[in-house]
Amino acid sequence: MNILEAIILGIVQGATEFLPISSSGHLVLIPAWFGLTPPTLPVAAIMHEGTLLAVLIYFRRDVWQIVTAVLAGLRQRRPLATPEARLGWLIAFGSIPAAAAGLLLESFFEEVFGTPVYAASFLLATAVILVVGERLLSGRKSIAQMGWLDALIVGLFQMFAILPGISRSGSTITAGLWRGLDREAAARFSFLLGIPVILGAGLLGLGDVAASGNLGQQAPVLLAAFTAAAITGYVCIAFLINWLKQHSLYLFAGYCAVFGLLFLLFGR
């Protein structure tokens, strides 16, 4: 993989990790369709860390308040004493399904991830999920009003997003809408819930790369992919948060449907 390909894939990762159109699906379909080198394990891992940096910077105040509140609650033996501490535990609780599925079904997901037809088909499923999410929009619940069942259901939807083509942000936002959150609150919780998953995926990948001893040789490519993913990710978080204040998810549903169908018809 050359630096230009790394930048292109970094932009794809940064945009599609947060826009509800599936980063995993695009990282399978775009190289297959346009003849790019598929992302290697180190490139995929470093791109995840780039998107992690983007979400940490954008939500830096939220993250700081959550972390300090959780630590203070543990010290005081009152772990749920504040809304911020409670949110931290809701995020941890909601992250369990995806973490368990990733560890238990790793080989299965690796096989599916390498099959473009599956990714295109699941992209159509994402379109359906987004349309259903809009139809389920029924409440104005804030993140502070979320309960444990809400976090579990959103976490279960995040688990399904391990499949390439199923958008993590799209599925979790849909689950949040189902549980009565408004669009902006659903998106914010989706992004915060993604932090442990993105961190875990990136660290696992980097651990494998470090064990192989090839990290230094690929430094320019990795730096290009990381930077492109981080910058694009930050821009797309800001865009989606503002978009959902006044607009629906139908635009993204239409995009997923068209892209998935085009690949199934002409991309193979």
CORGINOR-V745487 format. One line per field, one symbol per residue. ss: DSSP state (H for helix, E for strand, L for the rest). Layout:
ss = ???
//
This chain:
ss = LLHHHHHHHHHHHHHHHHLLLLHHHHHHHHHHHHLLLLLLHHHHHHHHHHHHHHHHHHLHHHHHHHHHHHHHHHHLLLLLLLHHHHHHHHHHHHHHHHHHHHHHLHHHHHHHHLLHHHHHHHHHHHHHHHHHHHHHLLLLELHHHLLHHHHHHHHHHHHHLLLLLLLHHHHHHHHHHHLLELHHHHHHHHHHHHHHHHHHHHHHHHHHHHHHLLLHHHHHHHHHHHHHHHHHHHHHHHHHHHHHHHLLLHHHHHHHHHHHHHHHHHHL
//
